[in-house]
Amino acid sequence: MGNDSQKYKKSLYELQNSCTFQMKYPCETIAVNKSGTLILTNLVSNILVFGFNGKSLKRISSIQKHQSSISVLLFFNLKNQFISGSSDNDIIIWPTTLNLGTSTKYIQKLKGHTELITCIAIHSPNEDLIISGEYEKAIRFWQMEQSSLQWRCIQEIIEHKSSVCGISINEIGNQVISCDKKQLILIIEKAQIQMLEAYQLGGVGVSFLTNYQFIIQTNSESTLDLYGSQFEGIYTLIQSVKLKSYKNEIISRNLSYNKKMKILTLKKGQRLFIIRFEMQNNNDQSETKKNELFFKNVQIIDFKTLFFFWAISDDGQYLITRNVLSKSIEVRFLNKSLID
């Protein structure tokens, strides 16, 4: 269990001691479904399935079809399905059923990557497009064929200079953004690729906030940089926010954004930053200032270890964490008194 510190007196998420499940072994990823009733994590190549009733966690089953360690787990929101990626280079689409178990038959296995799957994004309005990134620089686009209800790869882009560590799709689906750890941000608009070489040290996480604004967590500068576009898809830096720095920040990755609650979560070394914000809307401010972020709440959870993972439910009500020191899955509840 981590020690919470925050910018304000109250934490955005509060731990309930009854909502923990002891686990002896570490993991590489964790996911929660839209309703917050199912939680997935991994034990090497096994997918572990937990049920959550709002008060307690219960292990339901485990599934093993991957040949090596699982690196990504992600639920669909509209379909009763989830997706897994692994260091065996495969992506698997699974059904979400009440009888998930070791004999569960997967829906489809997506082959084509040549290295570990590092990140996956699903286009949210129709969930008919999947974009996946890998350790060896490639991004692949998968589209659902309506006639066969099967996924097929429609495009591969190999433009990154190092491991792909973040992918995001804007809400209307006309732009995709990705980043790597060295120097390159790609903005992909339909058949056109616009490249922003904005950083000497690259980014470790990226997310669209609106259809034409995105935020990136820089690799070593310890900043959150906000970019916006006003003309023909050309993005420019709007704001750069310095985050609190600590010693020995070796691992920073997995920036994620919960649109409903306007909550950013990101990893800096041993700490999880949870940031709730809003856009400036003061009529007396300049147009540039109106587009900037204003932090309303900041919570920092120190897990005392680099090896922790987290997920937030779609409605923002639950923060699910797992770390190597506590050897448990923990559920924190949103402090609704802080929500306007």
C-alpha positions in Angstrom: 0.0 0.0 0.0 1.4 3.4 -1.0 1.6 6.6 1.1 -0.6 9.3 -0.3 0.4 13.0 -0.6 -1.5 15.6 -2.5 -1.5 19.3 -3.4 -4.7 19.8 -1.5 -5.9 18.4 1.8 -8.0 15.6 0.5 -7.1 12.8 -1.9 -9.0 12.3 -5.2 -9.0 8.5 -4.5 -9.2 6.9 -1.1 -8.2 3.4 -0.3 -10.8 1.0 1.2 -9.0 -1.7 3.3 -11.7 -4.2 2.6 -11.1 -3.9 -1.2 -7.8 -5.7 -1.5 -6.8 -9.1 -2.8 -3.4 -10.6 -1.8 -1.3 -11.8 -4.7 2.2 -13.3 -4.3 3.6 -12.7 -7.7 4.2 -9.5 -9.8 2.4 -8.4 -13.0 3.0 -6.3 -16.0 -0.5 -4.8 -16.7 -4.0 -4.3 -15.3 -7.4 -3.4 -16.7 -10.9 -2.7 -15.5 -14.1 -2.9 -17.6 -16.6 0.0 -18.1 -18.9 -0.9 -15.2 -16.0 -1.6 -12.8 -17.2 -5.2 -12.2 -14.4 -7.1 -13.9 -10.7 -6.6 -13.4 -7.9 -8.3 -15.4 -4.3 -8.6 -14.6 -1.6 -11.2 -15.5 0.8 -13.7 -14.0 3.4 -14.1 -16.8 1.4 -15.6 -19.7 -1.8 -16.2 -17.7 -4.7 -13.7 -17.6 -6.2 -13.5 -14.1 -9.9 -12.5 -13.9 -11.4 -10.9 -10.8 -15.0 -9.9 -10.0 -15.7 -6.7 -8.1 -19.1 -5.9 -6.5 -18.3 -2.5 -5.1 -17.2 -3.9 -1.8 -14.9 -6.8 -2.3 -12.7 -8.6 -4.9 -13.1 -12.2 -5.8 -10.9 -14.2 -8.2 -13.0 -15.9 -10.9 -10.6 -17.7 -13.1 -7.4 -17.6 -15.2 -6.9 -18.0 -18.9 -3.7 -19.1 -20.7 -3.3 -18.9 -24.5 -0.3 -16.6 -24.9 3.1 -18.2 -25.1 5.0 -15.6 -23.1 4.5 -12.7 -20.7 1.4 -10.5 -21.3 2.2 -6.8 -21.7 -1.1 -5.1 -22.5 -4.8 -5.7 -21.3 -7.7 -3.5 -22.5 -11.5 -3.8 -22.4 -13.8 -2.8 -25.2 -16.6 -0.5 -23.9 -19.3 -1.2 -26.4 -18.6 -4.9 -26.9 -18.4 -7.7 -24.4 -14.8 -8.3 -25.3 -11.3 -7.5 -24.2 -7.9 -7.5 -25.9 -4.5 -8.8 -24.8 -1.0 -8.2 -26.2 2.1 -10.1 -25.3 5.9 -10.5 -25.7 5.0 -13.5 -28.0 4.1 -10.7 -30.5 0.5 -11.7 -30.7 -2.7 -9.8 -30.0 -5.8 -11.8 -28.9 -9.4 -10.7 -28.9 -11.4 -12.4 -26.1 -15.1 -12.7 -25.2 -16.2 -11.3 -21.8 -18.5 -14.0 -20.4 -19.6 -15.1 -17.0 -17.8 -18.4 -17.4 -14.3 -17.1 -18.3 -11.9 -19.9 -17.6 -8.8 -21.8 -18.8 -10.9 -23.4 -21.6 -12.2 -20.1 -22.9 -11.9 -19.9 -26.7 -10.6 -16.6 -28.0 -12.4 -14.8 -30.9 -9.4 -14.0 -33.0 -5.6 -13.9 -32.9 -4.0 -10.9 -34.7 -0.6 -11.8 -36.1 2.0 -9.6 -37.8 4.0 -7.8 -35.2 7.6 -9.0 -34.8 8.3 -7.8 -31.3 6.7 -7.3 -27.9 3.4 -5.4 -27.9 3.9 -2.2 -26.0 0.6 -0.3 -26.4 -2.9 -0.6 -27.9 -5.7 1.9 -28.6 -9.3 1.3 -29.6 -11.2 3.9 -31.5 -14.1 4.6 -29.1 -17.2 5.7 -31.1 -17.7 2.4 -33.1 -14.8 0.3 -31.8 -14.1 -0.8 -35.4 -10.4 0.3 -35.4 -7.5 -1.0 -33.3 -4.0 0.5 -33.4 -1.1 -1.3 -31.8 2.5 -0.4 -31.2 5.5 -2.6 -30.6 9.0 -2.6 -29.2 10.7 -2.4 -32.6 9.2 0.9 -33.8 6.2 -0.4 -35.8 2.6 0.7 -35.6 -0.2 -1.5 -37.1 -3.8 -0.5 -37.9 -6.5 -3.2 -37.6 -10.0 -2.8 -39.0 -13.1 -4.9 -38.5 -14.6 -6.2 -41.7 -18.3 -6.0 -41.3 -19.0 -8.9 -43.7 -16.9 -11.4 -41.8 -16.7 -9.7 -38.4 -12.9 -10.4 -38.5 -10.1 -8.0 -37.9 -7.4 -7.5 -40.6 -4.3 -5.3 -40.7 -4.9 -2.5 -43.2 -1.6 -0.5 -42.7 1.8 -0.7 -41.1 3.9 2.4 -40.3 7.5 2.1 -39.4 8.7 5.6 -38.8 9.5 5.7 -35.1 13.2 5.7 -34.0 12.7 3.5 -30.9 10.1 1.6 -28.9 6.5 2.9 -29.4 5.3 3.9 -25.9 2.1 5.7 -26.4 -0.8 5.8 -28.9 -4.0 7.8 -28.8 -7.0 8.4 -31.2 -9.0 11.5 -31.1 -12.8 11.2 -30.6 -13.9 11.8 -34.2 -11.3 9.3 -35.4 -9.5 11.4 -38.1 -6.2 11.7 -36.2 -3.9 9.3 -34.4 -0.9 10.3 -32.4 2.0 8.2 -31.2 5.3 8.8 -29.4 8.6 7.0 -28.8 11.3 7.3 -26.1 13.8 9.1 -28.3 12.9 12.0 -30.6 9.7 11.4 -32.5 6.0 12.2 -32.2 3.9 11.0 -35.1 0.6 12.7 -36.0 -1.3 10.5 -38.5 -4.2 12.0 -40.4 -5.9 9.6 -42.7 -3.3 8.8 -45.4 -1.0 11.7 -44.4 1.7 11.5 -41.8 2.8 14.7 -40.1 5.9 14.3 -37.9 6.7 16.5 -35.0 10.3 16.2 -33.8 9.6 18.3 -30.8 11.8 16.7 -28.1 15.5 15.8 -27.9 14.6 13.1 -25.4 11.2 12.0 -26.6 8.0 11.2 -24.8 6.8 8.3 -22.7 3.0 8.8 -22.9 0.6 10.7 -25.0 -3.2 11.3 -25.1 -5.7 13.5 -27.0 -7.7 15.7 -24.7 -9.9 17.1 -27.4 -10.1 16.5 -31.1 -7.3 19.0 -31.7 -5.4 19.1 -28.5 -3.1 16.5 -27.1 -0.8 16.2 -24.1 2.5 14.4 -23.9 4.7 13.4 -20.9 8.3 14.1 -21.7 10.9 11.5 -21.0 13.5 13.3 -18.9 12.4 16.9 -18.7 9.6 16.0 -16.2 7.0 18.1 -17.9 3.5 17.8 -19.4 3.4 19.6 -22.7 0.1 20.6 -24.3 -0.2 21.0 -28.0 -3.0 22.4 -30.0 -3.9 22.8 -33.7 -5.8 25.7 -35.3 -4.7 25.5 -39.0 -4.6 22.5 -41.3 -3.5 20.0 -38.6 -0.3 21.9 -37.7 0.3 21.5 -34.0 2.1 24.0 -31.8 3.1 24.0 -28.2 0.5 25.9 -26.0 1.7 25.1 -22.5 4.4 23.3 -20.6 3.8 22.3 -17.0 6.7 21.3 -14.8 6.0 18.3 -12.6 7.5 17.8 -9.2 10.8 15.9 -9.5 12.2 13.2 -7.3 15.5 11.3 -7.1 15.9 8.1 -9.0 13.1 8.6 -11.5 14.1 5.7 -13.7 10.8 4.6 -15.2 8.1 7.0 -16.5 5.3 5.7 -18.7 1.7 4.9 -19.4 0.1 8.3 -19.3 -3.7 7.9 -19.5 -6.7 10.2 -19.6 -10.2 9.7 -18.3 -12.4 12.0 -20.4 -15.5 11.9 -18.2 -13.7 13.1 -15.1 -10.9 15.0 -16.9 -8.3 13.0 -14.9 -4.8 12.4 -16.1 -2.8 9.6 -14.5 0.9 9.1 -15.1 3.9 7.3 -13.7 7.1 9.0 -12.5 9.5 6.6 -10.9 7.9 5.1 -7.8 5.0 7.5 -7.8 1.6 7.7 -9.5 0.5 11.3 -10.3 -3.3 11.8 -10.5 -4.3 15.2 -11.9 -7.8 16.6 -12.3 -7.9 19.7 -14.5 -10.1 22.0 -16.5 -9.6 24.3 -19.4 -9.2 28.0 -18.6 -12.4 29.8 -19.6 -12.0 33.3 -18.2 -13.3 35.8 -20.8 -10.7 38.3 -19.6 -7.8 36.1 -20.6 -6.1 35.9 -24.0 -7.1 33.2 -26.5 -3.9 31.4 -25.8 -4.6 31.3 -22.0 -8.1 30.1 -22.6 -6.7 26.9 -24.1 -4.4 26.2 -21.2 -4.9 23.7 -18.4 -5.8 24.6 -14.8 -5.0 21.9 -12.2 -7.8 21.5 -9.8 -6.6 18.6 -7.8 -3.3 16.7 -7.7 -2.7 13.5 -5.8 0.6 11.7 -5.6 0.8 8.1 -4.4 4.2 6.8 -3.5 4.4 3.0 -3.9 8.0 2.8 -2.8 8.7 0.6 -5.8 9.2 1.1 -9.6 7.0 -1.9 -10.2 3.4 -0.9 -10.0 0.5 -0.8 -12.5 -2.9 0.9 -12.5 -6.2 1.4 -14.3 -9.2 3.7 -13.8 -12.8 2.6 -14.5 -14.5 4.4 -17.4 -16.8 6.4 -15.1 -13.8 7.4 -13.0 -15.2 5.9 -9.8 -12.5 3.3 -9.1 -8.7 3.4 -9.2 -7.3 -0.2 -9.4 -3.6 -0.6 -8.5 -1.2 -3.5 -8.1 2.4 -3.3 -6.9 5.2 -5.6 -6.0 5.6 -4.5 -2.4 2.0 -4.8 -1.1 1.6 -8.0 -3.1 -2.0 -7.2 -3.6 -4.7 -5.7 -5.9 -6.1 -2.5 -4.2 -9.2 -0.6 -5.1 -9.4 3.2 -4.3 -12.7 5.0 -4.5 -13.2 8.5 -6.0 -13.8 11.2 -3.4 -17.0 12.6 -4.8 -16.9 15.6 -2.5 -14.1 17.0 -4.6 -16.1 16.7 -7.8 -18.0 19.9 -8.8 
